[in-house]
Amino acid sequence: MMMRRYLMSCLRKNNMSKKLWILANRSDQALSQTKRDKISGSVAYAKKKNLPYEVIYIEDIVLDTTASKKNLPGKGDFLLSVVKSETRKEKTRYILHFFQSSGVKLVNSPDAIEIMADKWLTNSILAHAGIPVPHTRLITLSEVYSESDFSDFSFPVVVKTPEGSLGNGVYWIENYRELEDLLSFSYSVSSKESQLLVQQAIVASKGTDIRVIISHGTVIGAIKRTNPGHSFKANLKQGGSATLYPTDEKLIKLSKKIASVLGVNFAGIDFLVDDQKNYYLTEVNAFPGFKGFESVHTSVSLVQELVDRYL
């Protein structure tokens, strides 16, 4: 009996030593409202569960092989990153690899995050795995193109940057002249070696997409995001609204296969739907927003799903 009490005491101490760390940008201007909501929701849940937590800022972290880890996440702790993907990308990558090698629990591996941050890598890997994706081509601005180079596309097409989120850097192009103008403008304001994706538009899904949340092999649910205005972008950040989308067997199977191929534990997976009800993968987000999904799935707490799993 004494030994059992001793072991239980040790287990309680070990559990108490585990801590939730939230990695963020110090400047609120560098964070979207989606990410600020995620921080406040994580802090609120940690307080509710009486879990030790701390918000740390990427700008303050000094990576040093001999540095004391007293004020950094350690083995068994859980790190939730809400860093803006477009800022300090390389440092974020180094930080996540550093913490992973220290035994810190991460939602997704740094390698999986890097793939998901690149739309071309994501689409090409999944296309080779048999996942339906819209016809997509990677082009370099420094190269010279003619209309015949895009003869295997039918307009409209969508042009997007390989990296980017929240619907930024995405353009709906109705004809070759518009495409030519966009490429010319992009060439004048960007690095000459910059690249763009030209993707066949799914016209039936203009202004609408399906966001699936998957966690550790289980589909939590799906929402339909619709922009009632003139924009074709369904992202909630771009003014879209969310409604419940019933998941069917095909959608669940596709989502699970995508997560398996990419080695993803938790993600938001975005699909377009054509007029034949076929799904096309467009993007996999390693850091999906919580609030829009939870506004529809009111009984779900994604923070709880992650924190309870890792702590």
C-alpha positions as CSV (number, residue, x, y, z in Angstrom):
1,M,0.0,0.0,0.0
2,M,2.8,2.4,0.9
3,M,4.6,1.6,-2.4
4,R,1.4,2.3,-4.3
5,R,0.9,5.7,-2.6
6,Y,4.6,6.5,-3.4
7,L,4.1,5.6,-7.1
8,M,0.9,7.6,-7.3
9,S,2.7,10.6,-5.8
10,C,5.5,10.3,-8.3
11,L,3.0,10.1,-11.2
12,R,1.2,13.3,-9.9
13,K,4.5,15.1,-9.7
14,N,5.5,14.0,-13.2
15,N,2.1,15.2,-14.5
16,M,2.5,18.5,-12.7
17,S,5.9,19.0,-14.3
18,K,4.4,19.0,-17.8
19,K,3.6,22.4,-19.1
20,L,1.8,24.0,-22.0
21,W,3.9,26.4,-24.0
22,I,2.4,28.7,-26.6
23,L,4.9,30.0,-29.2
24,A,3.7,33.3,-30.7
25,N,4.9,36.6,-32.2
26,R,5.4,39.4,-29.7
27,S,3.8,41.9,-32.0
28,D,0.0,41.7,-32.2
29,Q,0.3,43.2,-35.6
30,A,2.1,40.1,-36.8
31,L,-0.8,37.9,-35.7
32,S,-4.2,37.5,-37.4
33,Q,-7.3,37.5,-35.3
34,T,-7.5,33.8,-35.8
35,K,-4.2,33.3,-34.1
36,R,-5.0,35.7,-31.3
37,D,-8.2,33.7,-30.7
38,K,-6.1,30.5,-30.6
39,I,-3.8,32.0,-27.9
40,S,-6.6,33.3,-25.7
41,G,-8.5,30.0,-26.0
42,S,-5.4,28.0,-25.1
43,V,-4.7,30.1,-22.1
44,A,-8.3,30.0,-20.9
45,Y,-8.4,26.2,-21.2
46,A,-5.1,25.8,-19.3
47,K,-6.5,28.0,-16.5
48,K,-9.7,25.9,-16.4
49,K,-7.7,22.7,-16.1
50,N,-5.2,24.3,-13.7
51,L,-2.3,23.4,-16.1
52,P,1.0,25.3,-15.9
53,Y,1.4,27.3,-19.1
54,E,3.5,30.1,-20.6
55,V,3.4,32.2,-23.7
56,I,6.9,32.6,-25.3
57,Y,7.8,34.8,-28.2
58,I,9.8,33.7,-31.2
59,E,11.6,37.1,-31.2
60,D,13.0,36.4,-27.7
61,I,14.3,32.8,-28.2
62,V,18.0,32.4,-28.5
63,L,19.1,29.0,-29.8
64,D,22.4,27.9,-28.3
65,T,23.7,24.3,-27.8
66,T,25.1,25.3,-24.5
67,A,22.3,27.5,-23.3
68,S,20.3,26.8,-20.2
69,K,16.9,25.4,-21.0
70,K,15.4,26.7,-17.8
71,N,13.0,29.1,-19.5
72,L,12.3,27.0,-22.5
73,P,10.1,23.9,-23.1
74,G,11.6,20.7,-21.9
75,K,11.1,16.9,-22.3
76,G,7.4,16.0,-21.9
77,D,6.1,19.5,-22.3
78,F,3.7,20.4,-25.1
79,L,4.4,23.3,-27.5
80,L,1.5,24.8,-29.5
81,S,2.8,27.1,-32.2
82,V,0.7,30.1,-33.4
83,V,3.6,31.9,-35.1
84,K,2.6,33.7,-38.3
85,S,3.8,31.5,-41.1
86,E,5.1,34.3,-43.2
87,T,7.4,35.7,-40.6
88,R,10.8,34.3,-39.4
89,K,10.2,31.1,-41.3
90,E,13.7,29.8,-41.0
91,K,14.0,30.6,-37.3
92,T,10.6,28.9,-36.7
93,R,11.9,25.8,-38.5
94,Y,15.1,25.7,-36.4
95,I,13.2,26.3,-33.2
96,L,10.8,23.4,-33.8
97,H,13.6,21.0,-34.8
98,F,15.5,22.1,-31.7
99,F,12.5,21.5,-29.4
100,Q,11.6,18.2,-31.0
101,S,15.2,16.9,-30.5
102,S,14.8,17.9,-26.8
103,G,11.8,15.7,-26.3
104,V,9.2,18.5,-26.5
105,K,5.8,17.3,-27.8
106,L,4.7,19.0,-31.1
107,V,1.4,18.7,-32.8
108,N,3.1,18.0,-36.2
109,S,6.7,17.3,-37.0
110,P,8.8,20.2,-38.5
111,D,9.2,18.2,-41.7
112,A,5.4,17.7,-42.1
113,I,4.9,21.4,-41.4
114,E,7.4,22.4,-44.1
115,I,5.6,20.3,-46.7
116,M,2.2,21.7,-45.7
117,A,3.5,25.3,-46.0
118,D,4.4,24.7,-49.6
119,K,1.3,24.3,-51.8
120,W,3.3,22.9,-54.7
121,L,5.0,20.2,-52.6
122,T,1.7,19.3,-51.0
123,N,-0.2,19.0,-54.3
124,S,2.6,17.1,-56.1
125,I,3.1,14.6,-53.3
126,L,-0.6,14.0,-52.9
127,A,-1.2,13.8,-56.7
128,H,1.5,11.1,-56.9
129,A,-0.3,9.2,-54.1
130,G,-3.5,9.2,-56.1
131,I,-5.3,12.0,-54.3
132,P,-7.4,14.1,-56.8
133,V,-6.0,17.6,-57.1
134,P,-6.8,20.3,-59.7
135,H,-4.4,20.3,-62.7
136,T,-1.6,22.5,-61.4
137,R,1.6,23.8,-63.0
138,L,4.6,25.5,-61.3
139,I,6.0,28.4,-63.3
140,T,9.0,30.7,-62.8
141,L,8.6,34.4,-63.5
142,S,11.9,34.7,-65.3
143,E,10.8,32.3,-68.1
144,V,9.0,33.4,-71.2
145,Y,5.6,32.0,-71.8
146,S,3.1,32.2,-74.7
147,E,-0.6,31.3,-74.9
148,S,0.2,27.9,-76.3
149,D,2.1,27.0,-73.1
150,F,-1.2,26.9,-71.3
151,S,-3.2,25.2,-74.0
152,D,-3.8,22.2,-71.8
153,F,-5.7,24.5,-69.3
154,S,-9.2,25.8,-69.9
155,F,-10.0,29.2,-68.5
156,P,-10.8,30.3,-65.9
157,V,-7.7,29.3,-63.9
158,V,-6.5,30.2,-60.4
159,V,-3.0,31.6,-59.9
160,K,-1.5,31.5,-56.4
161,T,1.9,31.7,-54.7
162,P,3.3,28.4,-53.5
163,E,3.4,29.8,-50.0
164,G,0.8,31.9,-48.2
165,S,-2.4,31.5,-46.2
166,L,-5.7,33.1,-45.3
167,G,-6.5,33.5,-49.0
168,N,-3.6,35.9,-49.7
169,G,-1.8,35.8,-53.0
170,V,-4.6,34.0,-54.8
171,Y,-6.1,35.3,-58.1
172,W,-9.0,34.2,-60.3
173,I,-8.0,34.6,-64.0
174,E,-10.7,34.5,-66.7
175,N,-8.6,34.5,-69.8
176,Y,-5.0,34.4,-71.2
177,R,-4.8,38.2,-71.4
178,E,-5.5,38.5,-67.6
179,L,-2.9,35.8,-67.0
180,E,-0.3,37.6,-69.1
181,D,-1.0,40.9,-67.3
182,L,-0.6,39.2,-63.9
183,L,2.6,37.5,-64.8
184,S,4.0,40.7,-66.2
185,F,3.1,42.6,-63.1
186,S,4.4,39.9,-60.8
187,Y,7.7,39.9,-62.7
188,S,8.1,43.7,-62.2
189,V,7.5,43.6,-58.4
190,S,9.0,40.2,-57.4
191,S,12.2,38.4,-57.5
192,K,12.8,37.2,-61.1
193,E,13.2,33.6,-59.8
194,S,9.9,33.8,-57.9
195,Q,7.4,31.1,-58.8
196,L,3.7,30.9,-59.1
197,L,1.1,28.1,-59.4
198,V,-1.3,28.0,-62.3
199,Q,-4.2,25.8,-61.3
200,Q,-7.4,24.7,-63.2
201,A,-10.3,26.4,-61.6
202,I,-13.2,24.3,-60.2
203,V,-15.9,26.6,-61.4
204,A,-18.8,24.9,-59.6
205,S,-17.0,25.6,-56.3
206,K,-16.3,29.3,-56.9
207,G,-16.6,31.1,-53.6
208,T,-17.0,27.9,-51.7
209,D,-14.8,25.2,-50.2
210,I,-14.9,22.4,-47.6
211,R,-12.7,22.5,-44.6
212,V,-12.1,19.2,-42.8
213,I,-10.4,19.0,-39.4
214,I,-8.5,15.7,-38.8
215,S,-6.8,14.8,-35.5
216,H,-4.6,11.7,-35.2
217,G,-6.4,9.7,-37.8
218,T,-9.9,10.8,-36.8
219,V,-12.0,13.2,-38.8
220,I,-13.5,15.6,-36.2
221,G,-15.9,17.2,-38.6
222,A,-16.3,19.5,-41.6
223,I,-17.6,22.9,-42.4
224,K,-18.6,24.5,-45.7
225,R,-17.1,28.0,-46.1
226,T,-18.9,30.3,-48.5
227,N,-18.2,33.9,-49.5
228,P,-21.6,35.6,-50.3
229,G,-19.9,38.6,-51.9
230,H,-18.0,38.9,-55.2
231,S,-14.8,37.3,-54.0
232,F,-14.2,33.7,-55.0
233,K,-12.2,33.1,-51.8
234,A,-14.2,31.2,-49.3
235,N,-11.6,31.6,-46.4
236,L,-13.3,33.1,-43.3
237,K,-10.6,35.7,-43.1
238,Q,-11.7,36.9,-46.5
239,G,-15.3,37.5,-45.4
240,G,-16.6,33.9,-45.8
241,S,-19.2,32.3,-43.5
242,A,-19.3,28.8,-42.2
243,T,-22.0,26.2,-42.1
244,L,-22.1,22.5,-41.2
245,Y,-21.0,20.1,-43.9
246,P,-22.0,16.4,-43.4
247,T,-19.0,14.2,-43.9
248,D,-19.5,11.2,-46.3
249,E,-17.4,8.1,-46.6
250,K,-15.5,9.4,-49.6
251,L,-14.5,12.6,-47.8
252,I,-13.4,10.8,-44.7
253,K,-11.4,8.3,-46.7
254,L,-9.6,11.0,-48.6
255,S,-8.9,13.0,-45.5
256,K,-7.4,10.1,-43.7
257,K,-5.2,9.1,-46.7
258,I,-3.9,12.7,-47.0
259,A,-3.0,12.8,-43.4
260,S,-1.3,9.4,-43.7
261,V,0.7,10.3,-46.8
262,L,2.0,13.6,-45.4
263,G,2.6,12.2,-41.9
264,V,0.2,14.7,-40.3
265,N,-1.3,14.4,-36.9
266,F,-3.5,17.5,-36.9
267,A,-4.6,19.7,-39.8
268,G,-7.3,21.5,-41.7
269,I,-7.7,20.0,-45.1
270,D,-9.4,22.1,-47.8
271,F,-11.4,20.6,-50.7
272,L,-13.2,22.0,-53.7
273,V,-16.3,20.2,-55.1
274,D,-17.2,20.0,-58.8
275,D,-20.6,19.7,-60.3
276,Q,-20.3,15.9,-60.2
277,K,-19.7,16.0,-56.4
278,N,-16.1,15.0,-56.8
279,Y,-13.6,16.3,-54.2
280,Y,-10.4,18.0,-55.1
281,L,-7.7,18.7,-52.5
282,T,-6.4,22.3,-52.6
283,E,-4.5,22.9,-49.4
284,V,-3.5,21.3,-46.1
285,N,-3.1,23.7,-43.2
286,A,-0.8,22.7,-40.3
287,F,-2.2,25.6,-38.1
288,P,-6.0,25.8,-38.9
289,G,-8.1,28.3,-37.2
290,F,-10.3,27.0,-34.3
291,K,-13.0,29.6,-33.9
292,G,-14.7,29.3,-37.3
293,F,-14.9,25.5,-37.0
294,E,-16.1,25.6,-33.4
295,S,-18.7,28.2,-34.2
296,V,-20.4,25.4,-36.2
297,H,-19.4,22.4,-34.2
298,T,-20.3,24.0,-30.9
299,S,-19.7,20.9,-28.8
300,V,-16.1,20.6,-30.0
301,S,-13.0,22.2,-28.4
302,L,-10.0,21.8,-30.6
303,V,-7.7,23.2,-27.9
304,Q,-9.1,20.6,-25.5
305,E,-8.5,17.9,-28.1
306,L,-4.9,18.8,-28.4
307,V,-4.0,19.7,-24.8
308,D,-5.7,16.6,-23.3
309,R,-3.9,14.4,-25.9
310,Y,-0.5,15.7,-25.2
311,L,-0.7,16.6,-21.5
